[in-house]
Amino acid sequence: DTLACTFFIDLLILSTIIRSFGRAVSMSALSPQKKIVVALASTMLAVALGFSSNNPNSRPVNVDPRSSFASRAYDADTDSFRRLKYRIDAVHKWSSVGSTIRKKRWRRSGPLFLSSNPISNFVERASSFIATMSEEQEENAYDTALDEQRKKGVGKVTRTAARQHQGEKSRPGRKGYTTRKDSQPFVDIDPSGVVGDYNHYRTNSLGSTPDRAVSILTSDVLAYVRGEPIFSRVLDGDLGENILIDQLSYTFFEVGKRYRFSKKEGGVDGAIIEVTEPAVPCANLCNLPFINTELLEPRQRIEKCQSFIEKLGIDDGFRGWYAKVVVPGRIMPGDSVALVA
């Protein structure tokens, strides 16, 4: 009878865990107080049944309930990277079907039974839920901002840049070479590219392809990269962008979509570009001064460069986007940019 009763309670608890943590019940819909109650109740039941120490057959089981699109974030080293990747992937996947707030993600994936010590199990589970509560508030605010941003769908140009041909300094691997573009009061664009701008690879290896006439970057990428101390010295223009855009996430841009730059929001005139492909991080970025410095040993430079490239390669378009020019025109800081319907 005792065994049957224990088995029944085991099934009841398992059902509760599945319903509480599965898609059938949205934890984000519960108040913080109810979340604590659920956490404490499930922990106390687990302790009472002796899952951790009395049952020799029980052992920690690692479960990853998150969907596959966040798998790369799950393998990341830092919580900050993981949280950002959840946001990136969630926005990218769900932006076209509704509010990201109504589709909360799993923020943590840990063992169902965290410790062999019931007391430690209790503390760990309670601490985890308390931490998740504050994290949810932060992500809710982020999601709300992105939802509003996507509804509005208008960004602002904050910087325009170009770099003229400078002889040997414009060739990768030569002394003085850099990917950095110099700030300009405006740029004129046409199908051949940005007037007065030079890119060695595009010109010599790609035959001045019109599909890479303009490069664009969003400020959210720079903000994230600068959040890590070793990359805090990254400057606007270091990634080689011709146009830097604020108030839009990099996921706003998509291959094949057209975007208009105009003097005022909602304008019907101005330059139009069509995004052709995401920019891919390359080793030329290693020539940036904060990486290629004599203050670092060669091994340290290589490690720093590899880390920088990996950080910029977490998702398509995170490094920026290339575009062709559909309608020529002049672009300057303060111009608005919006999707062409």
N, C-alpha and C positions, 0 to 999 in steps of 0.2 A: 504493500500500500504506500509506504514511504517513497519507494522508487517511482511508482506510478505518479504520485503527487509531484515529486521533484521533476519528473519528465514533463508533466503537464505545465508546471510553472516555467520550465526551461523554454517550452514552445511559446508560452505566453510572452515571455521576455523577448525572445527572438522576434516574434511578431511585432511587439512594441518597437523594438529597435528598427526593424525594417520600415514600419509605417512612419516612425519619427524621422528617420534619416533618409528615407527613399523619396521618390518623386511624388508619392501619393499625398504627402503632407509637407507643406512649405514652412520650414522653420523661420523664414524671413517674415512670415505673417504673424508670428507670435510676439508678444511683448517681451522685453528683456526679463521681467520678473518670471514669466511663464517658462522662458528658456532655462533659467536657473533651476526652477522646480523640476523640469524634465531631466536636466542633467543630474541633479542630486538624487531624484527618484530612481533613475536607471542605475546609478552607481550603487546606491544602497541595496537594491535588489541583487545586483551582481555580487556584492560583498556577502550578503546574507546567504546566498547559495554556494559560496565558496568557490566561485569560478577560478579565482586566481591561485589559491594554494591547496584547497582540499581535493580538487578534481585532478588527478594525475594526467588525465587525457586532454585537459584544456591547456592551450598554449596561445601566445599572441598570434593573431591573424591579421596581417596587413591587408587592408582593403582600399582600393582606389576607385571610389564611385564616380569620379569625374569623367566627363566625356573625352574622347580621344583628342579633340582639338586642343586640349590643355596639357597634353602629355609632356610637351617640351618644357612647360613651366614647372611641372611636377619634378623634373630632373634638375632644375636649377639649384644653384647653391644658396641663394639668399631669398628671404621672405619678400623683400621689396621687388625683386625681379619677378617672383612668382605672382604677387598681387597684380603687378602691371600686366603680366602676360594674361592673367585671367581677364582683365579689363579689355586688353587688346583683342583677344580671341572672341570674347563674348560680344563686344561691340561689332566686330567684323562679321560674326555669324548671325547676330540677331537684329542688326540695325534696320533691316528691311521688313521685319515682321512685328515690330512693336517695342514697347518700352523695355529696356534692359532690367529695370527694377522688378518687373514682374517675372523675370526669369533668372532668379538668383543662382549663382554657381556655388559649388562646394569649394570652400576656401582652404580647407585642410584635409589631408588624408593621413590618418594615423591608425594604429592598431585598435581594434575594438576593446581589448583589455590591455591597458597600457603597462601594467606592472604586475609582478608576482606578489606584491604586498598590497593587501586590501586598502590600507590607509593611504598608501601612495597613489593607488588607483583612484581613490575618492578625490584626493587633492588635485591630481593631474587632470581628471575629467572636469572638475569644477573650474579649474584655472583655464582650461582650454575654452570652455564656453564663455567665460567672462571676457577672455581676450577676443574671441570671435564677435562678441556683441559690439565692442568698440570698433572692430574692423568693419563690421557690417554698416555701421553708421558712416564711416569714412567712405566706403564704396557706394553707399546709397547717394551721398552727396555728389560723388564723382559721376555716377550713372545719370543722376538728374541733370547735371551740367551738360553731359554729352547728349542726352535726349533733346534738351533745349537747343543745343548747338546744331544738331542734325535737322530739327524742325526748321530752324532759321536758315541753315545752309549757306551762310555768308561769312567769308573770312576777310582779313585785312592784310595787305602787303606791308611788311615792316622793313624790308631791305631789298634792294636790287643791286646786283653785282656782276662784274665782268673782269676778265684779265687778258690783256693784249699779249700777243706773241712777243716773247722776250729772248729770242735766240736759244742758246743752249740751256738756259734756265727753264725753258718750257718743255724740256724733254725729261721724262721720268728717269731717275737715277743720276742725273747730273747735279752738280753743286748748285744750290740755290733754288732747286725745284720745290714747288709746293702745290698742294691741291686748293689752297685758299684763293678765293675770288675777292677782288678789291671792291669796296663799296662805291656805288655810283648813284648820282641823284635820280637817274632813270635809266632804263634800257629800252632800246628799240628792237623788236623781234620781227623776223620774217621767216619764210620757209628755210632759208639757209642757216638760220640760227640767231644768236644774239649779236647784234652789230658791235664789233670791237672786241669780241670774246674769242679765245682760242683754247681748244682742247686737243692735245696731241693725239690721243688714242682715236678720238672720233674723226679727226682730220686724216690721219695717216693709215689707220687700220680699218676704219669703217667707211672710207671714201666720203667723208662729210655727210653721212646719212641724215636726211631730214627728220628721221624718227627720234633723233637725240638733239634736236635743235635747242631745247630749253630744259634746264633741270630745276626742279622745285623741291622745297623742303618745308616741313611744318615745325613750328617752334616747340611743340610738345616733345619732339624727339630730342632737341637740344637740352630742354629742361631735364629730361630723364637722364641723359648721359652726364650732364654736369652734376647730377645728384650724387655721383660716386666721386669721392675726394681725388682719386688719381686722374680723373678726367675733368676736373673742375675748371681747367684752363682752356677748354674747347671754346673757340670764338665763333661768332656769326661769320659764315663764309668759309670756315675751315673744311667743310664737307663738299665744297665746290658748287654750292647751289647758286643759281642765277637769281632766284626769287625765293625769299623767305616769307612764309605766311603764318599769321597768328589767328586765333579764334576758331581753328579747325583742326581736327585730329588727322593724322596721316591716313587713317582708314577712310576718310571722306573721299579720297581720290581713288578711282578705279580705271583700269585699262579699258580703253575704248570710249570712255566718257569725255565729254567736252566741257570746258570751263571758260567763262568770260571774265575778263578784267575790265572794270569800268570805273569812272571817276566817282560815281555815287552808287549807293546800294540800289539794286533794281534797275540799273542802267541797261539800255538795249544796244549801246554802241561800245566799241573798244575791242581790244585784241582777244582772240579766241584760240585756245590750245586744245589738243586732244592727247590725253595720256596714252603712251605707247608701251611702256614697260617700267618695272621697278628698278631702281638703281641698286647695284650690288656692291658691297664693301670690297675694296681691293687693297693690295699691299702698298699702293702709292700713298695711302693715308699715313703710313709709317714715317713719311718725311715731315710731318707736322712738327714744329719746334718742341712741343711739350713731350713728344715721344723720341724724336731723333736729337737728343741732347747729350753733350759730353759729360753731363753730371751723372749719367747712368752707364753702367757697364753694358757691353754688347748683349749679353744674355738678358739683362733687365729690359733693354729696348725691345728685344724680340718678344719677350713675354708680355710687355705692355701693349705692343702692337697687336699681338694675337688676341688679347683680351678686348681691345678696342674694336677690332673687326668682328669678333663674336658678338659683342654687345649690339653692334649696328645690324647684325644679320638675324635678329630674332624673328623677323617677320617680313614678308614682302612689302616693300614701300617704306619700311622704317628708315632705311638709309636715304630715302627720297624717291622721286619719280622723274622719268624722262618724258618729254612730250614733243609733238610736232606742232607747227604753227598752222592753224587753219585760216585765221584772219590776222594779218600783220597789224602792228600797232605799238604804242608806247606805254610802258608800265612804270609806275613810280610808287614809292612808299605812300600809303594812305589810300591807294586804290582798293576797291572791293573785288572779291572773287567769288563766283557762284556757279553752280552747275547749270549748264544750258539745257533747258527742258526739251 
